[in-house]
Amino acid sequence: MTKPENEAVGRADGPHRRRPTVYQVAERAGVSIATVSRALRADEPVAPETRRRVLAAARALNWWPSRAAQTLAGEAHDAVAIIMPDLAGPYYAQVVAGFESEVVGRDSVVMVLATHGRAASERLVRELASRIDGLVVMGESVPEPTLHEVVAQVPVVLLARPALPAVTTVSCENVQAAEALTRHLLDHGRRRLRFVGDPEGTPDVQERWTGFGRAHAAAGVPLTAGPVACERLEAESGYRAGLDVLRDPEVDAVFCANDELASGVYRAAAEVGRTVPGDLAVTGWDDVTHAAHLSPRLTTVRQPMRELGAAAARLLFEQIGGARTPATVQLDTEMVIRASCGCPA
């Protein structure tokens, strides 16, 4: 049996379905995109025959009356959302702030969902996708099978997550910066380095662990041990990991996956009588505000957290506006040398 026309149009080959766009409606109706926008508004002066062709094309493509499709036609955006694994800590706060800053003035409501690994989060994500015009998904907050379902329903931008085919992705560079930071510690003569952070839990941390390992291999220095997994990227987890790591008196450097973990390692070092950076170098990642106020000041890697969120929002609105070519954007990071690695204050 032949499929109805409106079921066949707008699908990609394979399991992914793509939302029909205003460009397809305009092409089918033989008019411009601007004419499509006017024809969908009752108060705009459009020839009856032209309006009839546009509405017929929209119905055939199953593009009308989707609210997101109306948005593509030029009406005000309803709502966009960002889904995150957590909201605790300055990193997530800065990303959300950057996202919101780009949405201001676009007449859109911002919705934020933190999944926290909850079993019900997949259902919440599916429900949310049916009520918004576009969605940013950060990290591993949404399992890949569910993510494929969402991509078929609504424009999606991935944030700090491995790329998927035909989906726009925004991330920060991690591997080269982690390699450079590890090499810096090795250049200080440190030889028993430990990595604090869970590579299995976060794609960014996985990339930092990769750079950490590459620097050791390039220098011909064997890894002391595997990473010390932390339940959360926060100070208390860093403190517990620090106490574990510092049971080995020969450990002379700790590479932390973020600044919050590093602040916890500081506390653990003080508790067991280790001095930073005298006999223990400590580094972090992110360059959050308090990194420069720790004592000694923390050597870290600065990533543009607000710009990460803002870039994701800009690319999302491009997708909502009909952009058909997925983009892969990687923002630069920068090593910030302070005193905790052993450099002069």
Salt bridges, closest charged atoms under 4 A:
GLU5 OE2 - ARG28 NH2 2.10
GLU49 OE2 - ARG52 NH2 2.71
GLU75 OE1 - ARG67 NH1 3.26
ASP78 OD2 - ARG67 NE 3.45
ASP86 OD1 - HIS116 ND1 3.49
ASP86 OD2 - ARG232 NH2 2.79
GLU102 OE2 - ARG106 NH2 3.28
GLU102 OE1 - ARG314 NH1 3.42
GLU122 OE1 - ARG126 NH2 3.80
GLU127 OE2 - ARG123 NH1 3.18
GLU140 OE1 - ARG161 NH2 3.79
GLU144 OE2 - HIS148 NE2 3.41
GLU149 OE1 - ARG126 NE 2.87
ASP204 OD2 - ARG208 NH2 3.79
GLU234 OE1 - ARG232 NE 3.20
GLU236 OE2 - ARG240 NH1 3.71
GLU236 OE1 - ARG267 NH1 3.27
ASP244 OD1 - ARG247 NH1 3.49
ASP248 OD2 - ARG192 NH2 2.65
GLU250 OE1 - ARG192 NE 3.74
GLU260 OE2 - HIS290 ND1 3.47
ASP279 OD2 - ARG274 NE 3.50
ASP287 OD2 - ARG302 NE 2.69
ASP287 OD1 - ARG338 NH2 2.97
GLU307 OE2 - ARG314 NH2 2.41
GLU334 OE1 - ARG302 NH1 3.32
